[in-house]
Amino acid sequence: MRYFLAALLLSCCLLAQNQSSPQSSPSASGMFYVDGIVYQYVARPDSVVVAAAHSVLNRKFLAVKVRIYNAGQQSVTVKPEEVVLEDANAGRALTTVSGADLARKMHHPYNWARYAVTPMAGGGSEPPEDSATITPQLVEMMKAMAARSQGGGTSMMPGGKNLLYTDTPGALGSGEATPGANVCDQVCQLRNVEANSPDVLTQLQRQNDPDYVQQNAFLANTIPPRANASGILYCPLGKLSESSAMSAQVKKSRRLLRVTVPVGAESFQFVIPVE
């Protein structure tokens, strides 16, 4: 009788533990290229996050671009201070610089040569208009991609999977998608959003205007359903450490940036190589 009661108690504890443990949402991930810059994405049923990074301002700063799609039924609020940038090699957090503070530094004549600043009279360029909304096809993409990975774990960077080797804007138009489109066709929709307007990361490499830097900074935003928001986070590039060669496959040292983006109750993480 005692053994029966002990077994029953153990079963109840295990059942309660299973019911109380949170179930992580199924997700899918991959990457694509725009003008030679690699973009990574993580897709879940209610949201998709796209991230990329590149050195800017005469290689003094790192610009991290984040775009968040909301396909859920409720609005979500995102704040720049909640996005975590880390040195993946050293395992430490990085301090970001707000777009306003960085623009203020760039306005100082002493920094014009250091940051390769182009002074412009009468204000800077207009920020690219970002009016893309989530289409029904994109919603279906999120659900389909999440369903594909529900049967097993998916790595954040599945080697060679969902990778698009095209740098020509418009080469893969969203209009080509059909009701029976495969995952690659749907991933192309994510790429086209980044490629159909002047890419901010590309512009920042050659247009070092303080106003442009500030206008494209990642700001606090409430994203309604079927909409998206994007922006740039800045941090000093010199704060990133370089890893040493670990194996024969690693030919040179590299810097790795870990980006964690909270969206509602979910957390999206990327590890981005920095050239």
C-alpha positions as CSV (number, residue, x, y, z in Angstrom):
1,M,0.0,0.0,0.0
2,R,2.8,2.4,0.9
3,Y,4.5,1.7,-2.5
4,F,1.2,2.4,-4.3
5,L,0.7,5.7,-2.5
6,A,4.3,6.7,-3.2
7,A,3.9,5.9,-6.9
8,L,0.6,7.9,-7.0
9,L,2.2,10.9,-5.3
10,L,5.2,10.8,-7.7
11,S,2.8,10.7,-10.7
12,C,0.8,13.6,-9.4
13,C,4.0,15.7,-9.0
14,L,5.2,14.9,-12.5
15,L,1.8,15.8,-13.9
16,A,1.7,19.1,-12.1
17,Q,5.2,19.9,-13.2
18,N,4.4,19.3,-16.8
19,Q,1.3,21.4,-16.6
20,S,3.0,24.3,-14.9
21,S,6.1,24.3,-17.2
22,P,5.8,26.9,-20.0
23,Q,5.6,25.6,-23.5
24,S,7.9,27.3,-25.9
25,S,6.4,28.4,-29.2
26,P,7.6,26.5,-32.3
27,S,9.9,28.5,-34.4
28,A,11.8,28.5,-37.6
29,S,14.9,30.4,-38.6
30,G,17.1,31.2,-41.6
31,M,18.9,34.0,-43.4
32,F,19.0,35.9,-46.7
33,Y,21.2,38.6,-48.4
34,V,20.5,42.2,-49.4
35,D,23.3,44.1,-51.1
36,G,25.9,41.7,-49.6
37,I,24.6,42.1,-46.0
38,V,23.3,38.9,-44.3
39,Y,19.9,39.2,-42.6
40,Q,18.8,36.6,-40.1
41,Y,15.2,35.9,-39.2
42,V,13.3,33.9,-36.5
43,A,9.6,33.2,-37.3
44,R,7.0,32.2,-34.7
45,P,3.2,32.0,-35.1
46,D,2.5,35.5,-33.8
47,S,5.6,37.4,-34.8
48,V,8.8,37.4,-36.9
49,V,12.0,39.3,-36.1
50,V,14.7,40.1,-38.7
51,A,18.1,41.3,-37.6
52,A,21.4,42.4,-39.3
53,A,24.5,44.3,-38.4
54,H,27.3,46.1,-40.2
55,S,30.1,48.5,-39.3
56,V,29.4,52.2,-40.0
57,L,30.9,55.7,-39.4
58,N,34.4,54.9,-40.5
59,R,34.2,51.5,-38.7
60,K,34.0,53.2,-35.4
61,F,30.4,52.0,-34.6
62,L,28.3,49.0,-35.2
63,A,24.8,49.5,-36.6
64,V,22.3,46.7,-35.7
65,K,19.1,46.7,-37.7
66,V,16.0,45.1,-36.1
67,R,12.6,44.7,-37.8
68,I,9.6,43.2,-35.8
69,Y,6.5,41.9,-37.5
70,N,3.3,41.5,-35.4
71,A,0.9,38.9,-36.8
72,G,-0.9,38.4,-33.5
73,Q,-4.3,39.7,-32.4
74,Q,-2.9,42.1,-29.8
75,S,-0.6,45.1,-30.1
76,V,2.9,44.7,-28.8
77,T,5.2,47.4,-27.4
78,V,9.0,47.2,-28.0
79,K,11.6,49.5,-26.4
80,P,15.2,50.0,-27.4
81,E,16.4,49.6,-23.8
82,E,14.9,46.1,-23.7
83,V,17.0,44.9,-26.7
84,V,20.2,43.3,-25.4
85,L,23.4,43.4,-27.4
86,E,26.2,41.1,-26.2
87,D,29.8,40.2,-27.1
88,A,29.2,36.6,-27.9
89,N,33.0,35.8,-27.6
90,A,33.5,37.4,-24.2
91,G,30.0,36.8,-22.9
92,R,29.3,40.4,-21.7
93,A,26.7,43.0,-22.4
94,L,27.5,46.0,-24.7
95,T,26.4,49.5,-24.0
96,T,24.4,51.1,-26.8
97,V,24.5,54.7,-27.9
98,S,21.2,56.4,-28.7
99,G,20.8,57.9,-32.2
100,A,20.4,61.4,-30.7
101,D,23.6,61.1,-28.6
102,L,25.5,59.7,-31.6
103,A,24.2,62.5,-33.9
104,R,25.3,65.1,-31.3
105,K,28.8,63.7,-31.3
106,M,28.9,63.7,-35.1
107,H,27.8,67.3,-35.3
108,H,31.0,68.3,-33.4
109,P,33.7,69.5,-36.0
110,Y,36.3,67.5,-34.0
111,N,34.6,64.2,-35.0
112,W,34.0,65.0,-38.7
113,A,37.2,63.3,-39.8
114,R,37.0,60.5,-37.2
115,Y,33.5,59.4,-38.2
116,A,33.8,60.4,-41.9
117,V,30.9,62.8,-41.5
118,T,29.5,64.7,-44.4
119,P,28.1,68.0,-43.0
120,M,24.9,68.9,-44.7
121,A,23.1,72.3,-44.6
122,G,19.4,72.5,-44.0
123,G,18.9,69.1,-42.4
124,G,19.6,65.6,-43.5
125,S,17.9,63.2,-45.8
126,E,14.4,62.0,-45.2
127,P,14.2,58.5,-43.6
128,P,13.0,55.8,-45.9
129,E,9.3,55.4,-45.7
130,D,8.3,52.2,-44.0
131,S,4.7,51.5,-44.8
132,A,4.9,47.7,-45.4
133,T,2.2,45.8,-43.6
134,I,1.9,42.1,-42.9
135,T,0.1,40.4,-45.8
136,P,-2.1,37.3,-45.4
137,Q,0.7,35.4,-47.2
138,L,3.2,36.4,-44.5
139,V,0.9,35.3,-41.8
140,E,0.6,31.9,-43.4
141,M,4.4,31.8,-43.8
142,M,4.8,32.3,-40.0
143,K,2.4,29.5,-39.2
144,A,3.8,27.2,-41.9
145,M,7.4,27.7,-40.8
146,A,6.5,27.2,-37.2
147,A,4.6,24.0,-38.0
148,R,7.6,22.6,-39.9
149,S,9.8,22.9,-36.8
150,Q,7.2,21.8,-34.3
151,G,8.3,18.2,-34.7
152,G,11.8,18.8,-33.5
153,G,14.3,21.5,-32.4
154,T,15.6,24.0,-34.9
155,S,19.0,25.6,-34.7
156,M,19.2,29.4,-34.8
157,M,21.3,29.2,-38.0
158,P,20.4,26.0,-39.9
159,G,23.4,25.5,-42.1
160,G,22.5,26.4,-45.7
161,K,18.8,26.0,-45.0
162,N,16.4,28.8,-46.2
163,L,19.5,30.7,-47.6
164,L,19.0,33.0,-50.6
165,Y,22.0,33.8,-52.7
166,T,20.7,36.8,-54.5
167,D,21.7,40.5,-54.1
168,T,19.6,42.0,-56.8
169,P,16.6,43.9,-55.5
170,G,13.3,42.7,-57.0
171,A,14.8,39.4,-58.2
172,L,12.3,37.5,-56.2
173,G,9.1,39.4,-56.1
174,S,6.4,38.8,-53.5
175,G,3.9,38.7,-56.4
176,E,5.4,35.4,-57.5
177,A,4.1,33.5,-54.5
178,T,1.3,31.1,-55.1
179,P,-1.2,29.4,-52.7
180,G,1.1,26.3,-52.8
181,A,4.3,28.4,-52.3
182,N,7.2,26.8,-50.6
183,V,9.2,28.2,-47.7
184,C,11.7,29.8,-49.9
185,D,9.0,31.8,-51.8
186,Q,7.6,33.0,-48.5
187,V,11.1,34.0,-47.2
188,C,11.5,36.1,-50.3
189,Q,8.7,38.3,-49.0
190,L,10.8,39.1,-45.9
191,R,13.8,39.9,-48.1
192,N,11.7,42.1,-50.4
193,V,10.6,44.4,-47.5
194,E,14.3,45.1,-46.9
195,A,15.3,45.4,-50.5
196,N,12.4,47.4,-52.0
197,S,13.5,50.7,-50.2
198,P,17.1,52.0,-49.8
199,D,18.6,49.7,-47.2
200,V,19.6,51.7,-44.1
201,L,22.7,49.7,-43.4
202,T,24.0,50.2,-46.9
203,Q,23.2,53.9,-46.8
204,L,25.0,54.3,-43.4
205,Q,28.2,53.0,-44.9
206,R,28.4,55.8,-47.4
207,Q,26.1,58.6,-46.1
208,N,27.4,59.6,-42.7
209,D,25.0,62.4,-42.0
210,P,24.1,63.0,-38.3
211,D,20.4,63.7,-39.1
212,Y,20.1,60.4,-41.0
213,V,21.7,58.5,-38.1
214,Q,19.2,59.9,-35.7
215,Q,16.1,59.6,-37.9
216,N,16.7,55.8,-38.4
217,A,17.4,55.0,-34.7
218,F,15.4,52.2,-33.1
219,L,12.7,53.9,-30.9
220,A,10.0,52.7,-28.5
221,N,7.0,51.7,-30.6
222,T,3.7,50.0,-30.2
223,I,3.1,47.7,-33.1
224,P,-0.6,47.0,-33.9
225,P,-1.6,43.7,-35.4
226,R,-0.5,43.1,-39.1
227,A,2.1,45.9,-38.9
228,N,5.8,46.1,-38.4
229,A,8.4,48.5,-37.0
230,S,12.2,48.7,-37.6
231,G,15.2,50.8,-36.5
232,I,18.9,50.9,-35.9
233,L,20.8,50.4,-32.6
234,Y,24.3,51.7,-32.3
235,C,27.3,50.5,-30.2
236,P,31.0,51.2,-30.4
237,L,32.6,48.6,-32.6
238,G,35.9,48.6,-30.6
239,K,34.1,47.0,-27.7
240,L,33.6,43.7,-29.6
241,S,36.4,41.2,-28.9
242,E,37.8,38.8,-31.6
243,S,37.8,35.1,-31.2
244,S,40.9,33.0,-31.9
245,A,40.8,30.2,-34.5
246,M,39.2,27.1,-32.8
247,S,39.5,24.5,-35.6
248,A,40.7,23.9,-39.1
249,Q,37.3,25.2,-40.4
250,V,37.9,28.6,-38.8
251,K,40.5,30.4,-41.0
252,K,40.6,33.7,-39.1
253,S,39.5,35.4,-36.0
254,R,36.0,37.0,-36.0
255,R,33.7,39.1,-33.9
256,L,30.4,37.7,-32.9
257,L,27.4,39.8,-31.8
258,R,24.5,38.2,-29.8
259,V,21.2,40.1,-30.2
260,T,18.2,39.3,-27.9
261,V,14.9,40.9,-28.9
262,P,11.9,40.5,-26.5
263,V,8.5,40.7,-28.2
264,G,5.7,40.4,-25.7
265,A,6.2,37.1,-23.8
266,E,8.6,35.8,-26.4
267,S,12.3,36.2,-26.8
268,F,14.2,36.1,-30.1
269,Q,17.9,35.6,-30.2
270,F,20.5,35.9,-33.0
271,V,24.3,35.4,-33.2
272,I,25.6,37.7,-36.0
273,P,29.2,37.6,-37.4
274,V,30.6,41.1,-37.7
275,E,33.1,41.7,-40.5
